Amino acid sequence: MKYKRSILSIAMATIVLVSLCTLSVSAADGGRVNVKTPAALVGAPLASAPAVAAPAVDDLYLFVRGTDNACWWKHFDGSAWTDWTSLGGALSSAPTAIAASASGRSGVVISVRGTDGGIWARAYSPDFNSWSSWQGLGGQLYADTGPGLYASADASGNGIIGVFVTGTDQALWHQYYNAGALMAGSTTGSGWQYLGGVLTSTPAAVATSPSSIMAFGRGSDAQLWYRSSSSSGWSGWQSPGGQLLAGTGPAIVVSNKIDVYVTGTDNAVWYKSYTGTWSSWGTIGGLSNYSPSATREGTSFIDVFVTGTDGNLWWRYSPGPTATWSNWLSVGSGPL
């Protein structure tokens, strides 16, 4: 990466997030009445954000950074969670994850900031029930931030997996990979693209086509900021307002709209939707010191996960883009 800085043009129009809701254990609403919550919270408290990806409905992959700084994961099949399994590694950030498809096969890609400050990734193929080895993707990330991943289809059928990072200069940087090649272990990318800004968190992104991308981050003014691309290039920086908790970044879900989830300065989870124009801020409550993680299961459930202030994982989901949210469910603590 080059190390340059481009200051965001800031128009102060903040929205103060002022609602707080505590977490509680309950049965799920919306059709998952057989979800099993842990009988006891016996693992280690977590001290970072989770990551989640869903290749299909009732096929959730949840990732955390353990107390040993390794990456751990568990799986949900629609009724119960597996135990934690270690993927090894030496993490210096929370993990990030994305569901991707290559050559007709679905899979999951996880990425982290290693102790060398660079990007490391692994891929999982449910078809073969196997993980690739850790692969170094280069780059140098700002302290305590991780890569923001997105996936997109392309004409080749292999797809694209893109990576946004906050560089050591706190600017936004972008690179993308052939999904099939990356999931098979290739580390060859497009080359880094400098997009400026002054960010303080892990970025997040979504693509509705290879040339239509929105990338989000927390600016140095604590507001949510984004840039969008089209066939004619990248827009300037824009802010839909909001105030994000220090050290946290956004999470993105796409349904019939683009939903951005953040942890507000009141520690609750807030969201804002984009359909060409922005909605007002809404909240689904919660209580966390870390970034939320969110995914969508096919055309069905929308899932949001947080690490609670009690060190345990909590989960809330909605059966559809406009449906009622479940109550908060406990997923238990982290790995021992």
C-alpha positions as CSV (number, residue, x, y, z in Angstrom):
1,M,0.0,0.0,0.0
2,K,1.0,3.6,-0.4
3,Y,0.6,5.8,2.6
4,K,-1.3,8.9,1.8
5,R,-4.1,10.6,3.6
6,S,-7.3,12.2,2.3
7,I,-9.3,14.1,4.9
8,L,-13.1,13.5,4.7
9,S,-15.2,16.5,3.9
10,I,-17.4,16.6,6.9
11,A,-20.8,18.2,7.1
12,M,-21.9,17.8,10.6
13,A,-25.4,16.4,10.7
14,T,-25.2,13.9,13.6
15,I,-28.0,11.9,15.0
16,V,-27.7,11.1,18.7
17,L,-28.6,7.5,19.4
18,V,-30.4,7.4,22.8
19,S,-32.2,4.2,23.4
20,L,-30.9,1.3,25.5
21,C,-32.3,-2.2,25.8
22,T,-30.8,-5.0,27.9
23,L,-30.3,-8.5,26.6
24,S,-32.4,-11.4,27.7
25,V,-32.7,-15.1,27.1
26,S,-36.0,-16.2,25.5
27,A,-37.5,-18.6,23.0
28,A,-37.3,-17.5,19.5
29,D,-40.2,-16.0,17.6
30,G,-40.7,-16.3,13.9
31,G,-40.8,-20.1,13.4
32,R,-37.6,-21.4,15.1
33,V,-39.3,-22.7,18.2
34,N,-36.9,-25.6,18.5
35,V,-33.8,-23.5,18.8
36,K,-31.8,-24.8,21.7
37,T,-30.0,-22.3,24.0
38,P,-27.1,-23.5,26.1
39,A,-28.0,-25.0,29.5
40,A,-25.1,-23.2,31.1
41,L,-22.6,-20.6,30.0
42,V,-19.4,-22.4,30.7
43,G,-16.8,-21.1,28.2
44,A,-14.6,-18.0,28.4
45,P,-15.9,-14.5,28.1
46,L,-15.3,-12.9,24.7
47,A,-13.6,-9.6,24.2
48,S,-14.1,-8.9,20.5
49,A,-16.9,-8.8,17.9
50,P,-18.2,-12.0,16.3
51,A,-18.5,-12.7,12.5
52,V,-21.2,-14.6,10.8
53,A,-21.9,-16.0,7.3
54,A,-24.8,-18.0,5.8
55,P,-24.4,-19.9,2.5
56,A,-28.0,-21.1,2.8
57,V,-31.1,-21.1,5.0
58,D,-30.5,-22.8,8.4
59,D,-26.8,-22.8,7.6
60,L,-25.1,-20.3,9.9
61,Y,-21.3,-20.2,10.5
62,L,-20.2,-18.1,13.5
63,F,-16.6,-17.1,14.2
64,V,-14.8,-15.5,17.1
65,R,-11.4,-14.6,18.3
66,G,-10.6,-16.8,21.3
67,T,-8.6,-16.0,24.4
68,D,-5.7,-17.8,22.7
69,N,-6.0,-15.4,19.8
70,A,-6.9,-18.3,17.4
71,C,-10.0,-18.2,15.2
72,W,-12.8,-20.5,16.5
73,W,-16.1,-21.4,14.8
74,K,-19.4,-23.2,15.3
75,H,-22.3,-24.1,13.1
76,F,-26.1,-23.8,13.4
77,D,-28.3,-26.2,11.3
78,G,-31.7,-24.7,12.1
79,S,-32.3,-26.2,15.5
80,A,-29.0,-26.4,17.4
81,W,-25.4,-25.1,17.6
82,T,-22.3,-27.3,17.4
83,D,-19.4,-27.0,19.9
84,W,-16.6,-24.6,19.2
85,T,-13.8,-25.9,16.8
86,S,-10.4,-24.1,16.5
87,L,-9.1,-23.0,13.1
88,G,-5.8,-21.9,14.6
89,G,-4.1,-18.7,13.4
90,A,-2.7,-15.8,15.3
91,L,-5.3,-13.0,15.2
92,S,-4.8,-9.3,16.1
93,S,-8.4,-8.4,15.2
94,A,-11.9,-9.8,15.3
95,P,-12.6,-12.1,12.3
96,T,-14.8,-11.2,9.4
97,A,-16.7,-13.6,7.2
98,I,-18.7,-13.8,3.9
99,A,-20.7,-16.5,2.1
100,A,-19.5,-16.9,-1.4
101,S,-20.1,-19.0,-4.5
102,A,-17.6,-20.3,-7.1
103,S,-18.2,-22.6,-10.0
104,G,-21.7,-23.5,-8.6
105,R,-20.4,-24.4,-5.1
106,S,-21.2,-22.3,-2.1
107,G,-18.7,-21.7,0.7
108,V,-17.5,-19.4,3.4
109,V,-14.4,-17.2,3.5
110,I,-13.0,-15.8,6.7
111,S,-10.4,-13.1,7.0
112,V,-8.5,-11.6,9.9
113,R,-5.6,-9.2,10.7
114,G,-2.6,-11.3,11.7
115,T,0.0,-10.4,14.3
116,D,2.1,-9.2,11.3
117,G,-0.5,-6.6,10.6
118,G,-1.4,-8.2,7.3
119,I,-4.5,-9.9,5.9
120,W,-4.9,-13.7,6.3
121,A,-7.8,-15.8,5.0
122,R,-9.2,-19.3,5.0
123,A,-12.1,-20.8,3.0
124,Y,-14.6,-23.6,3.8
125,S,-16.4,-25.8,1.3
126,P,-19.5,-27.5,2.8
127,D,-19.5,-29.8,-0.3
128,F,-16.2,-31.3,0.8
129,N,-16.5,-30.5,4.5
130,S,-13.0,-29.1,4.4
131,W,-11.0,-25.9,5.1
132,S,-8.2,-24.5,3.1
133,S,-4.9,-23.5,4.7
134,W,-4.3,-20.0,6.0
135,Q,-3.2,-17.8,3.1
136,G,-1.5,-14.4,3.5
137,L,-3.0,-11.7,1.3
138,G,-0.6,-8.9,2.2
139,G,-1.5,-5.3,3.1
140,Q,-1.0,-3.6,6.3
141,L,-4.0,-2.8,8.5
142,Y,-4.6,-0.1,11.1
143,A,-4.3,-1.4,14.6
144,D,-7.3,-3.5,15.9
145,T,-9.1,-3.4,12.5
146,G,-9.9,-6.3,10.2
147,P,-10.7,-6.7,6.6
148,G,-14.3,-6.0,5.3
149,L,-15.4,-8.6,2.8
150,Y,-18.0,-8.6,0.1
151,A,-19.0,-11.1,-2.6
152,S,-20.4,-10.6,-6.1
153,A,-21.2,-12.6,-9.2
154,D,-19.4,-12.2,-12.4
155,A,-19.6,-13.4,-16.0
156,S,-17.1,-16.2,-15.5
157,G,-19.3,-18.0,-12.9
158,N,-16.5,-18.0,-10.4
159,G,-17.5,-14.7,-8.8
160,I,-15.6,-12.1,-7.0
161,I,-14.5,-11.7,-3.4
162,G,-13.6,-8.1,-2.5
163,V,-11.6,-6.8,0.5
164,F,-11.7,-3.3,2.0
165,V,-9.3,-2.4,4.8
166,T,-8.4,0.6,6.9
167,G,-4.7,1.0,6.1
168,T,-2.1,2.2,8.6
169,D,-2.7,5.7,7.2
170,Q,-6.4,5.2,8.2
171,A,-7.5,5.6,4.6
172,L,-9.8,3.1,2.9
173,W,-8.1,0.6,0.5
174,H,-9.7,-1.9,-1.8
175,Q,-8.7,-5.1,-3.6
176,Y,-10.6,-8.0,-5.1
177,Y,-10.0,-11.6,-6.0
178,N,-11.4,-14.4,-8.3
179,A,-13.6,-16.2,-5.8
180,G,-12.8,-19.7,-7.1
181,A,-9.1,-19.1,-7.1
182,L,-9.1,-17.5,-3.7
183,M,-11.1,-20.4,-2.2
184,A,-8.6,-22.8,-3.8
185,G,-5.7,-21.1,-2.1
186,S,-4.6,-18.4,-4.6
187,T,-3.3,-15.1,-3.2
188,T,-3.3,-13.1,-6.5
189,G,-5.5,-10.0,-6.3
190,S,-6.3,-7.0,-8.5
191,G,-3.8,-4.7,-6.8
192,W,-4.6,-2.2,-4.1
193,Q,-6.9,0.8,-4.9
194,Y,-6.6,3.9,-2.7
195,L,-10.0,5.5,-1.7
196,G,-9.0,8.0,0.9
197,G,-10.9,9.0,4.0
198,V,-9.9,8.9,7.7
199,L,-11.4,5.8,9.2
200,T,-11.2,4.4,12.8
201,S,-12.7,0.9,12.4
202,T,-13.0,-2.2,10.3
203,P,-14.9,-1.2,7.1
204,A,-17.9,-3.1,5.7
205,A,-19.1,-3.4,2.1
206,V,-21.8,-4.8,-0.1
207,A,-21.9,-5.4,-3.9
208,T,-25.0,-5.8,-6.1
209,S,-22.8,-6.2,-9.1
210,P,-19.0,-6.2,-9.8
211,S,-19.2,-2.4,-10.5
212,S,-21.9,-1.5,-8.0
213,I,-20.3,-1.4,-4.5
214,M,-21.0,0.5,-1.3
215,A,-18.2,0.6,1.3
216,F,-18.8,1.9,4.8
217,G,-16.7,2.9,7.8
218,R,-16.6,5.0,11.0
219,G,-15.0,8.3,10.4
220,S,-12.8,10.3,12.8
221,D,-15.9,12.3,13.7
222,A,-17.6,9.0,14.9
223,Q,-20.2,9.2,12.1
224,L,-21.0,6.6,9.6
225,W,-19.5,7.4,6.2
226,Y,-19.6,5.6,2.8
227,R,-18.5,5.7,-0.8
228,S,-20.3,4.0,-3.7
229,S,-19.1,2.8,-7.1
230,S,-20.7,2.5,-10.5
231,S,-19.5,1.9,-14.0
232,S,-18.4,5.5,-14.1
233,G,-16.2,5.2,-11.0
234,W,-16.4,6.1,-7.3
235,S,-18.5,8.8,-5.7
236,G,-17.2,11.1,-3.0
237,W,-17.6,10.4,0.7
238,Q,-21.1,10.8,2.1
239,S,-22.6,10.5,5.6
240,P,-26.1,9.5,6.6
241,G,-25.4,10.6,10.1
242,G,-25.4,8.6,13.3
243,Q,-22.8,8.2,16.1
244,L,-20.9,5.0,16.4
245,L,-19.3,3.7,19.6
246,A,-15.6,4.2,19.7
247,G,-13.7,1.2,18.3
248,T,-16.7,-0.2,16.4
249,G,-17.7,-0.5,12.7
250,P,-20.8,-1.2,10.7
251,A,-22.3,-4.5,9.4
252,I,-24.3,-4.8,6.2
253,V,-27.2,-7.0,5.0
254,V,-28.9,-6.9,1.6
255,S,-32.5,-7.9,1.1
256,N,-35.0,-5.7,-0.9
257,K,-32.9,-2.9,0.6
258,I,-29.5,-2.3,2.1
259,D,-29.5,-2.4,5.9
260,V,-26.5,-1.0,7.9
261,Y,-26.2,-2.1,11.5
262,V,-24.0,-0.2,14.0
263,T,-23.4,-0.1,17.8
264,G,-24.4,3.3,19.0
265,T,-22.9,5.4,21.7
266,D,-25.5,4.0,24.0
267,N,-24.1,0.4,23.3
268,A,-27.4,-0.6,21.6
269,V,-27.6,-1.9,18.0
270,W,-29.0,0.6,15.5
271,Y,-29.9,0.2,11.8
272,K,-30.6,2.4,8.8
273,S,-31.9,1.3,5.4
274,Y,-31.0,2.4,1.9
275,T,-33.3,2.1,-1.1
276,G,-31.9,5.0,-3.1
277,T,-32.7,7.3,-0.1
278,W,-32.0,6.7,3.5
279,S,-34.6,5.8,6.2
280,S,-34.5,7.1,9.7
281,W,-32.5,5.3,12.4
282,G,-34.2,2.4,14.2
283,T,-33.0,0.1,17.0
284,I,-33.2,-3.6,17.9
285,G,-31.7,-2.9,21.3
286,G,-29.0,-5.0,22.8
287,L,-26.0,-4.1,24.9
288,S,-22.5,-4.4,23.5
289,N,-19.1,-2.8,23.5
290,Y,-18.2,-4.2,20.0
291,S,-19.3,-4.1,16.4
292,P,-22.4,-6.1,15.4
293,S,-22.2,-8.8,12.8
294,A,-25.1,-9.5,10.4
295,T,-26.0,-11.8,7.5
296,R,-29.0,-13.0,5.5
297,E,-29.9,-16.6,5.0
298,G,-30.9,-16.9,1.3
299,T,-34.1,-15.0,0.8
300,S,-35.2,-15.8,4.3
301,F,-33.9,-14.9,7.8
302,I,-31.8,-11.8,8.6
303,D,-29.5,-12.5,11.6
304,V,-27.7,-10.1,13.9
305,F,-25.1,-11.2,16.4
306,V,-23.3,-9.2,19.1
307,T,-20.9,-9.9,22.0
308,G,-22.8,-8.7,25.0
309,T,-21.3,-6.7,27.8
310,D,-21.4,-9.9,29.8
311,G,-18.9,-11.5,27.4
312,N,-21.5,-13.9,25.9
313,L,-22.8,-14.1,22.4
314,W,-26.3,-13.0,21.6
315,W,-28.4,-13.4,18.5
316,R,-31.6,-11.8,17.1
317,Y,-33.2,-12.6,13.8
318,S,-36.1,-11.6,11.6
319,P,-37.9,-14.0,9.2
320,G,-37.9,-11.4,6.4
321,P,-37.0,-7.8,5.5
322,T,-40.2,-6.3,7.0
323,A,-41.1,-9.0,9.6
324,T,-41.0,-8.8,13.3
325,W,-37.7,-9.5,15.1
326,S,-37.2,-12.4,17.5
327,N,-36.3,-11.8,21.1
328,W,-32.6,-11.9,21.9
329,L,-31.2,-15.5,22.2
330,S,-28.1,-16.6,24.0
331,V,-25.5,-18.5,22.0
332,G,-23.4,-18.9,25.1
333,S,-19.8,-17.9,25.8
334,G,-16.7,-18.3,23.8
335,P,-14.4,-21.3,23.5
336,L,-12.5,-22.4,26.6
